Amino acid sequence: MATLELKNVSKKFGAVTAMNKVSFSADEGGFFVLLGAPGAGKTTTINTICGIEEVDEGKITLGGEDITHELPQTRDMAIAFENYALYPHLTVFQNLLFPLESPLRAKEMSKNERAKRVKEIADLLSISELLHRYPRELSGGQKQRVSLGRTLVRRPKLYLLDEPIAHLDAKLRHRMRSELKKIQKEFGITAIYATPDQLEALSMADTLAILNKGVIEQVGTPDDIYYHPVNSYVAGFISDPPMNFMPALLGNGGLDLTWGEPCRIPLGAGDHRALEQKAAGQPVKVGVRPVDISFVSPSDPRAQMKGKVAMLDTLGQTSIVMVEIGPNRMMAKVDSDHRPEHGEAVGICIKMERVLYFEAASGLRIHGGESVGTAE
């Protein structure tokens, strides 16, 4: 077990800055998730930690020791890549065994212990029947499980997992999320896990870092980041579907939306005072998550806005509803038992206690989320 720390690490590829003074600390024995869109710098971060890529500046420490310029094979890390990286001339058994037979690891276990360890991991990943096969005889999902198994077969100081279950089917991916967390906790090994999937990140992370174009936007617990995002980028990225943003100006007793037809959303006294102190006379962005929207009749006095259902996507128990409000659109996520019909006129109700407010220019959060602290 060991604590990993990056201090102002930067990495460029030509004119492209893949990491820009990235700093974070992954606690000993914790599950640390790097979350970001494709191209955000997740894989580059993983590669600099394990030594595949040399950093341009900054410092990396593991267990308090500076490993910034150590060779990859001496860093005592195990890595699972998205692209499998299996040896084509070796069977699945031999691929899984390979990390245990390297010159640095061969003396740690006997031959029988190594074979037993391989079979334990194969059983865990449901690939025992594949041990005699070669990579060319496997499906994409099977290859990914073998690649993951080759990482888990070891007991290193650090696991580096770069989208290791991306190619698995939904059912197996759900199971493997739970198994990975269980294995990591049982072994007590620090893990760095990279993913573009916010739901996967929220469900797995002890600590979560949002990476955007090589920059760390925010680091915190999943609850901290979901309920108290530092800016509109984080708020939008961590919401599924993405958060609705509406431009507005603060008026007497409410917010005047500056999109489509004139519309005023009433504010509680506390929210009004807070916004008056921080954003008086300044344009703001109002952030509303789709899950915080419900529908009523257009004539219902509770309706804060009115619109027409333009798209309906039913996903079993829940439904995604897109409503047109003049020239603008708003997304809602509702219980399928209470969804409106396509083309139906609806009144829109917003849970105002869940609304977040951001500076229009910088995107920084100026109010909202302070009183919310635990996930539902």
N, C-alpha and C positions, 0 to 999 in steps of 0.2 A: 504494500500500500504506500501511496505517496501523494503529496499535494503538487499539482502542476500550476505553474504561474507563468504568464506571458506579460512582459513589460515593454510597451511601446514597440511592438514588433511590426516591421514594415517589409513588404516584398513587392517588387515591380517586375513586370515582364515587358521590356521595352518601354513604351509610353503608357502602358496600362498599370495602374496601381491596384494590385490584388488584395493587399493588406496595408492599411494606413494607420500606423501607431496603435495596433490592436493590443489591448491590455485586459486580462481577466485572470481570475484564480479559481481553479477547480479543486474543491475540498477533497481531502483524503477520504477514500471510500465512497465518494459521491458520484451521482450520475449527472453529468454536465452536458447539456444539449446546445449545439450551435444550430440556430434556425435562421434560414435565409432563402431568398429566391435563387433560382439558378443564376450563376455568375456573381453571387454575393461575396465569394471568397472562402466558402466553407472547406472545399477540398484543399486549397492552398494552405489554409490554416492547419489542417490535419497533416499535410506534407511537411510543413516547417517544424511541427512538433516532433515528428518521427525522424526528421533529418533527410528526407528525400529531396527537399528544397532547402538551400542555404538562405538564411535571412539576410536582408540588406542592412538592417539595423535593428536594435532591440536585444532583449535577453529572454531566454527560456530556462526555467529552473524546474527540476523534478525532485521532490523530497529535500528541497533546500540546496541542491547541487546544481551548478551551472552546466547545462548540457547543450548550450547554443551551438557549439561547434563540434560536438561529439559525433562519431560515426553512427549511422543508423543501427548497426548490429550490436552496439554497446549500450544502447539506451534502454534496453529491457522493456520493450513495448510490443504489443501484438496488434496487428492491423487487419481489418476487414474492408475490402474495397467494394465499390458498387459494380466494378467490371470483372469480378471473380478472380482474375489473375491466377488461375489454376495451371499446374504443370501438365501439359497434354499427354506426355509419355508415361505418367504415373497413374495408377488406379486411385479411386477415391480413398481407399485405406492408406495408400502411400502418401497421398496429398495431405491427409489429416495427420499422418505420422511425421511428416517432414519437419515441422517446427521443433519436434521433440528430439530429433536426431542431429541437429546442427552442432558443430564443434563446441559451441558455448553452452549447449543444453543437454548433451548426450549423457553426461555424468549425473544429472539430477534424478533420473529414474532408471530402473532396470528395464530390460527388454520386455519382460512380462507386464510390468507396470505401465509401460508406454502403450502396449497393445490394449490393455484393459482401459486405459484412459481414452483411447480412440473409440473403442466400442461404446463407452458411456456417453460420449458426445454424439456419436452416430445414433444411438437410441433416443437421446434427447431431441435431436433434430429430425427424427423419423427418416433416416437415410441408411439404416442398417442393411437393407436389402440392396443397396447400391455400392457397397464397399468393394466389390470385385470389378466394377465398371470403370471405364475411362471417361474423361470429361466430354469427349465427342459423342458419347452415348447418353448424355444427360440433357434434360430440358433446361431452360433458363432458370426456372425456379429451383430445380435440383442443384444446379451449379452454384446458385447463390447460397443455398444451405451448406454446401460443402465449403465454400469460401468462408462462411461465418464459423463453421465448425473448426476450421484450421486456426482461427483466431482463438476460439474458446478453449481449445485443447490445452493451451498453455496457462500458466499462472504468473503473468508478468507484473510489473509495477503499474502498468497503464494499458487499458484497452482503447484503441482508436477505431471507431466504427463509422465509416463514411457511407451513409445510405445503405446499410448492409441488408435490408429486407425489402428494398424498393421493387424488386421483380417478383416477389411472392404474390400469390393470389390473396384476396381480401381476408378470407377466413384464416389462412395460415399466417398472414402478416399480423393479425390481431393476436393470435396465439403466441407468436414469436416475441411480440412486444412484452407480454407478461413474462415469458420465459427468460428473456434477456435481463429484465429488471431483477427477477428472482436469482439468476446466476450471479449477476453483479453484486447483489447484496450478500449472497451466501459466501462468495469469495472475498468480499470486502475490497475489491480492486477498483481504483478510480477509473471512470469511463468517460470518454469524450465521444459524443454521438452527433453526427451531422445529418440534418434532414431539411427538406423544403416543406414538410407537412406540419402545419401548425397543430393539428389535432394530435398527431403522433408526439410532437414535442411537449404539449401540455400534459399528456397522459403519462409520459415517461420521466420527465426531468425532475431532479431535485433542484437544480439551478439551470436557468435558461438565459441564453445570450442571443439577442437579435442582431444579425449581421446584415449590413446594407452597403453594397458596393465597396467592400473592404473596410468599412467602419462599424465599430460596435455602437449600436444605438442605445441599448439598455441591457443591463444584467440584473437578474433577480429571480425570485421564485415564480412559478407559473401564475399563482394568484396575484402577485405584485404586478406582473407585466400585463395580465389580462385586465385587471381592475384599475391599475394606476399607470397606464402607459405614459411615457415622457413626452411623446409627440404623436402627431396624426399618422405618421408612417407606421409606427409600432401598433397603434390602435387599429389601423386598417388591415395590417398584415396578420394580426393575431385573431381576427374575426372571420368566421365562416358562415355564410357568405361575407364578403368584405363590408366594413362599416359604411353606412350612408353618411356623407358629408354635405351639409347645407350652409351656404354663406348667409350671414345675418348681421344685423346691427342692433345694439341694445337700445330699447325704447322705454317709455314710461310703463312699468309693470310687466314688460315682456320683451321677447325677441322678435324683431321684424325680419322675416326671411326675405332675402334679396334675390330670389329666383322665382320664375313663373309669375303667377298672380300674387298680389300682396297677401301676406299671411302673417299673423302674429301668434306666437306661442307664449302662453302665460308662464311666468316664473314664480317660484316661491320666494318669500322675502329674503331668505338666506342666500339663495342663488343670485338674486338680483343685486344684493349688496356686494357679494364677492366679485361679480362681473363688473359692477360699477367701479370698484376699487382698482381692478386690474385691466379693464378693457373699455373704459368710458370713451365713447366717441370713436373707437377703433373697430374695424370689421373683424368678425370672428367666424370660425368654422364650428358648426354644431355637429357633433358626432353621435349617431344613433345606430346601435347594433341591430341587425335584422331580428334577433330574438326578442328585442324589447319593443316590438311593434305588434299591435293587435288590430282587428277590424271590427267596426260596428256599422250600423246603417248610416248613410250620408246625412240623414236628418237628426241623428242622435246628437244631443248637445255636448257629449263628451268628445266628439270628433274634433281634433285639432287641425286636420287637413282633409281634403277630399280628393279622390282620384278614381282611376279606372284600371281594372286588372288587365294587364297586357300580356302576361306570361304566367303559366302555372306549371310547376315541376314537382310532381308528387314522388316522394322518396319513402314510401311506406308510412311510418308513423308521423313523419313530418313532411311539410311541403314548403317549397320556395316560391314566393309570390312576388312578381315584379309589377309595381303599380306606376302608371303614368300620372304625373301631376303637372298638367300643362305640358311644357316642353321637357320636363325633367322626369327622372325615374327614381324610384325608391324600392329597395329589396326588403322583404320580410320573410321570417322563418317561423311558421306557425304549425300547430297541431293539425294534422290532416282532417280530423273530425270537425274542425272549425274553419276550414279554408273557404274562401270565396270562390266563385266560378269565373272562368275566363270571360272577359268582357263586362263583368259586373261592376257597377258603381259602388264605391266603398268609402266609409269614413275611417280615418286613420287615427289611432290612439297610441301615444308614445309614453313609455314609463319614464317620466321626467327625472326620477331619482337616479336613473341609470345613464343619463345623458352626460357626455363629455364635451368640454368647450376648449377650443384651440385658437391660438393666434393665427390670423389668416395668412400673414406673411411668412413667419418662421415655422408654423406648424406645432409650436410648443404648447403643451397643455397648460391652460391657465385656471381651470376649475373643473370640478366633477370627479367622481370616483373616490373622494376623500372618505366618505362614510361607508364604503363597500369594501369588505375584506376577505370574504371566503367564497369559494366556488359553490355553485348549487349542484 
